[in-house]
Amino acid sequence: MYTQLIDIELQDGASTKITQFGEAGTENSSVFICLSAMGVAGSYYKNLGEHLAAKGHIAFTTDYRGIGHSSLRPPKADFGYKEIIEYDYKGIIEAVINRFPATPIYLLGHSLGGQLGSLYLGRYLPKQVHGIILIASCSVYYRGWPGFMAYATLFGTQMAALISSGLGYFPGKKVGFGGTEAKTVMRDWSRQARTGSYIVERSDFDYEEALSQLNIPVLAISIQGDNFAPRKAMMNLYQKYHTSAPIHHHHLSPEEAGIPKLNHFNWARQPSGVVKMVQSWLPN
């Protein structure tokens, strides 16, 4: 399997690396840029990259700032959605476009990666990006959860913001959720959980308005039994897109995934079911 580690210098002076899986394929090949979940390094998606490359595509796994190959680490560095979108995603996606300017590109966002990938597209939408795949990715607005879970989600997200403000970072490894996260990331995340709106700290860009104008093909894959991203919460994300956006939503079962104890994360370790779904969704 062909792989290559590529250095990326970002506009604000930070740096990261992305991993390419597969070489230039056939005329039907596509490029997939994998955007990871909160606290999850790009290396976690190695199997996904390999499976996509085995189908004749090119895939890139990536790290947003603070994890994996990023040169920055909280609490020494603080950042939020603004910096991830405007520096990390913009720099990474432009670098991939420069390598494959004539090949259709798709964002593939897992969890937080799908949220921020949507915001990136709302702001920039390069013509080379032909669609987005949302996997277990949802609005974290607490009303997307049923019954008591709604209030547990509200409480948990707001406590995460309070802890982050008090300590200067979020100790996700100690509390059992996420990684060592920047305090502003957690404030942006908790604000959206409370209000339902993407109001990004230190940014005057209207992301809600931009999402409402985003008309791009979407494959949304929610996961049966996933309490981190239930079906209704995923709908609350993609329903922010333009009403004409072509959206295909599939609720993935353990049988389809080939994973008896399927959950929010382990589909990426055994991604054949997801890759098959992506293949069938791509235009001929």
Secondary structure, 3 states (H helix, E strand, C coil): CCEEEEEEECCCCCEEEEEEECCCCCCCCCEEEEECCCCCCHHHHHHHHHHHHHCCCEEEECCCCCCCCCCCCCCCCCCCHHHHHHHHHHHHHHHHHHHCCCCCEEEEEECHHHHHHHHHHHHCCCCCEEEEEEECCCCCCHHHCCHHHHHHHHHHHHHHHHHHHHHCEEEHHHHCCCCEEEHHHHHHHHHHHHHCCCCCCCCCCCHHHHHHCCCCCEEEEEECCCCCCCHHHHHHHHCCCCCCCCEEEEEECHHHHCCCCCCCCHHHCCCHHHHHHHHHHCCC
